[in-house]
């Protein structure tokens, strides 16, 4: 499997990948996945900057809130007696 994240405004908004056999042509697949992720990231940034897609902006805002909240979550401790 070959994967690459794509981002907008320094936030990962998705991951693209290729699942293939163990002996697939990795030397060909890796650059294709990398370039495709860069293109998707550029499109996501353009959509976010132009506000044509409020869903992407909302997705990034919510991910940021979740990331901040997860930093403050206390681990669950069970009582043992």
C-alpha positions in Angstrom: 0.0 0.0 0.0 1.2 3.5 -0.9 -0.4 6.5 0.8 0.1 10.3 0.9 -1.8 12.9 2.9 -3.0 16.1 1.3 -3.6 19.3 3.2 -5.1 22.8 3.2 -3.8 25.6 5.5 -1.4 23.2 7.2 -4.2 20.8 8.2 -4.4 17.3 6.7 -7.8 17.0 5.0 -7.4 13.6 3.5 -5.2 10.8 2.4 -5.0 9.2 -1.0 -3.6 5.7 -1.5 -3.2 2.8 -3.8 -3.6 -0.8 -2.6 -1.8 -3.3 -4.7 0.1 -6.5 -4.7 3.4 -6.9 -2.9 5.3 -6.8 -6.2 3.6 -3.8 -7.8 5.8 -1.2 -9.5 6.5 1.0 -6.4 8.9 3.1 -8.4 6.0 4.2 -10.6 3.2 4.3 -8.1 4.9 6.4 -5.4 5.5 9.5 -7.6 2.0 9.2 -9.0 0.4 9.1 -5.5 2.6 12.0 -4.4 1.8 14.2 -7.3 -2.0 13.4 -7.0 -1.9 14.3 -3.3 -0.2 17.6 -4.2 -2.8 18.4 -6.8 -5.7 17.5 -4.3 -4.0 19.7 -1.7 -3.8 22.6 -4.1 -7.4 22.2 -5.0 -8.5 22.0 -1.4 -6.5 25.2 -0.6 -8.0 27.0 -3.6 -11.5 26.0 -2.5 -10.9 27.0 1.0 -9.4 30.4 0.0 -12.2 31.2 -2.3 -14.8 30.0 0.1 -16.4 28.1 -2.7 -16.5 25.1 -0.4 -17.6 26.0 3.2 -17.6 22.3 4.0 -13.8 22.1 3.7 -13.4 25.1 6.0 -15.9 23.6 8.5 -14.1 20.2 8.3 -10.7 21.9 9.1 -12.3 23.9 11.9 -13.9 20.9 13.5 -10.7 18.8 13.2 -8.8 21.6 14.9 -11.4 21.7 17.8 -11.1 17.9 18.2 -7.3 18.0 18.2 -7.4 20.7 20.9 -10.0 18.8 22.9 -8.0 15.6 22.7 -5.0 17.3 24.3 -7.1 18.0 27.4 -8.8 14.6 27.8 -7.9 12.8 31.0 -7.3 9.0 30.6 -10.0 6.9 32.1 -8.9 5.2 35.3 -10.9 2.4 36.7 -11.3 2.0 40.4 -9.7 -1.1 41.8 -10.5 -2.2 45.4 
